[in-house]
Amino acid sequence: MDQESKPKKPRRTRRSFTEEFKASAVRLVLDQGKSVAAAARDLDLTASALQAWVTQARADRTKGKTGLTTAEREELTKLRKQVRELTMERDILKEAAVLFAKHRR
């Protein structure tokens, strides 16, 4: 069966969830032992979204032993932004130095 004859599923609209909802969904998996797939099906979520929440919660619970904690992830994002800005500033200053050197000749 080729791809053209397959009926396409409509794309699911992007939804946002409260932190309380995410926490209760994660508790179903981590504390009550429900599988990610079963919990996602029961809550009408994608398994990949719930798995990402569970992975993040595990990292937070183990204080970073299984991955970056939420605080570490936020700090990393902030530091990456700062590096981008500093790199851009440095490049601008380099270009200005070249222009001043040419002008002084």
C-alpha positions in Angstrom: 0.0 0.0 0.0 1.6 3.3 -1.0 1.5 6.4 1.0 -0.9 8.3 -1.2 -3.7 5.8 -0.5 -3.3 5.9 3.3 -5.8 8.1 5.0 -3.9 10.8 6.9 -4.7 11.5 10.6 -5.6 15.0 11.3 -2.9 16.8 13.3 -3.6 17.2 16.9 -3.8 20.8 18.0 -1.1 22.0 20.4 -2.4 22.0 23.9 -0.9 23.4 27.1 -1.2 21.8 30.5 -0.9 23.1 34.0 2.0 22.1 36.2 -0.5 20.3 38.5 -1.9 18.2 35.6 1.7 17.3 34.5 2.6 16.4 38.1 -0.5 14.2 38.6 0.2 12.4 35.2 3.8 11.8 36.3 2.7 10.4 39.6 0.5 7.8 37.8 3.7 6.5 36.2 6.3 6.9 38.9 4.3 6.4 42.1 1.4 4.2 41.0 3.4 2.0 38.5 1.2 2.6 35.5 3.0 2.3 32.2 3.6 5.5 30.2 1.5 4.2 27.3 -1.4 3.3 29.5 -1.4 6.6 31.4 -1.1 8.5 28.2 -4.0 6.7 26.7 -6.1 7.2 29.8 -5.3 11.0 29.9 -5.6 11.5 26.1 -1.9 12.5 25.8 0.8 11.5 23.4 3.1 8.9 25.0 6.1 11.0 23.9 4.9 14.1 25.8 4.2 12.1 29.0 7.6 10.3 28.7 9.3 13.7 28.5 7.5 14.8 31.7 8.4 11.5 33.4 12.1 11.8 32.4 12.3 15.4 33.7 10.6 14.4 37.0 13.0 11.5 37.5 16.0 13.9 37.0 14.4 16.4 39.5 13.8 13.6 42.0 17.3 12.2 41.8 18.8 15.7 41.9 20.4 15.3 38.5 21.7 11.8 38.6 19.6 10.7 35.7 19.7 14.0 33.7 19.5 17.7 34.0 17.2 19.0 36.7 14.7 21.7 35.8 16.9 24.4 37.5 20.0 23.1 35.6 18.1 23.1 32.3 16.9 26.7 32.9 20.5 27.8 33.8 21.8 26.1 30.7 19.3 27.9 28.5 20.2 31.2 30.2 24.0 30.6 29.7 23.5 29.6 26.1 21.7 32.9 25.4 24.5 34.8 27.2 27.1 33.1 25.1 25.2 34.0 21.9 25.0 37.6 22.9 28.7 37.8 24.0 29.8 36.1 20.7 27.8 38.6 18.7 29.3 41.5 20.7 32.8 40.2 20.2 32.2 39.8 16.5 30.9 43.4 16.2 34.0 44.7 18.1 36.3 42.7 15.8 34.7 44.3 12.8 34.9 47.7 14.3 38.6 47.2 15.0 39.2 46.3 11.4 37.4 49.4 10.2 39.3 51.7 12.6 42.6 50.1 11.4 41.7 50.7 7.8 40.7 54.3 8.5 43.9 55.1 10.4 46.1 54.3 7.3 
